Amino acid sequence: MGQSILSMKAVQILLVAAVTAVAGEFKINPFDGDIFRIAMGSSAFLLFLLLMRQLPYILTGCATGLVVLLFRTAMDMVEGSGLTVEQSLSSHFSAMIYYMMFGALMHVIKSQIDTFHPLVLGAVAALIDLLSNEMELLTRLIVLDSATFRLNEWTYLMAIAVLRTYFTTGVYSSIAVSQLRIREREQYERTQQMLGFGSGLYGEVFYLKKSIGTLELVTLNSFELYSKLKDGAGTGRYSRQVLDITQQLHEVKKDSQRILAGLVKLVEREVNGDMPLSGILQFAVKSNAKYAEMLGKEIKFHSHITSDYTTDSYIPLLTLLNNLTANAVEVIQGTGSIHLNAYEQDGMTILTVTDSGTGIGKRDLDLLFEPGFTTKFDEEGIAATGIGLSHVRDIVNMFEGSITVQPVSPTGGAMFQIMVPSVKLRKEE
């Protein structure tokens, strides 16, 4: 594994060196002759260092300088410049020193790059470029005995360095921003998935808790029946059967408790923190819009909120809104609209889900929240379980709130209204 990583880095370093050498051939010669090159190679090299932070900068600078030296010497030989190999190497030796110096200076600031403002990063990169250029000039002076630059030429050289580095850091910043947006979008999608997971899991945990309570009550009643049968004449055989049932119920209860403990830990680990009411409404709209699309329905969703605050009870609220909104999607035939509203009034948080569906008959209103009652049947005529609205009512009761339903108009549609004390939902600052 370690050798594979080293091999990959070696390939990346060679790639950086090769591309930089080629980019260096796209150059500007601001002074007479070929005394100093201002080429795109340094811009490409800087961009590579900023983007490929995993590379060792000093080694990358040395490798790039060596490749640039060999590449330019080879170009001289191919183009027939009239220079010998030794003369060509001497001529381009200073370019190798430039990249080595540039890589070494970038290594010094490597750990602080992310802390720099883009303008500061451009200024620091320009300073590094100028220092590397000065080292290149000093090398030329020693190796080739070149004349030094005049003041106006140095001023032009500094201006070019600033423009070049700011252009490069600008490109880098644009790429970094794009990558950040991609990561934010991926994180948002993962958060949406986790919220959906937590909302669905919350319902299962809620009902499992109820089931454990029911099992405990049944176990107690079975044991009481066993005690009575045991004391009665001629009922020993029946009492033994009742005791077996009681023991089996007790085992089921214990297993359910173990499952519940695992689910609660999973919910707490996967979905935690807090969420604004506006985010809850947005999630309910987005997830149910996909549900409507899956059912082949054209439904327009609208949400409106006039009082927004943060709550750490967003999972049960999501469960409420998801159930009601999903029901609204199912009752709409073909096309329609659904409105979700949230506001506060007299210390109560009020959530409403209004649909343009077929409405609810008056005779069904009294039974609507009873477990097992349903008005929905599939294509084969099989009834739904009818536990969704009873589940919603139980959660609302847990928050000491209330839920009501009323027709929107005589022609159809219904509005479910949930009222919960804001103090039960609002997170304390």
PyMOL commands that set and color helices and strands:
alter all, ss='L'
color gray80, all
select helices_A, chain A and resi 2-23+40-51+57-79+85-115+118-143+151-231+236-270+277-294+314-331+362-365+388-398+422-425
alter helices_A, ss='H'
color red, helices_A
select strands_A, chain A and resi 27-28+38-39+275-276+298-305+310-311+335-345+348-355+402-409+412-421
alter strands_A, ss='S'
color yellow, strands_A
deselect
rebuild
show_as cartoon
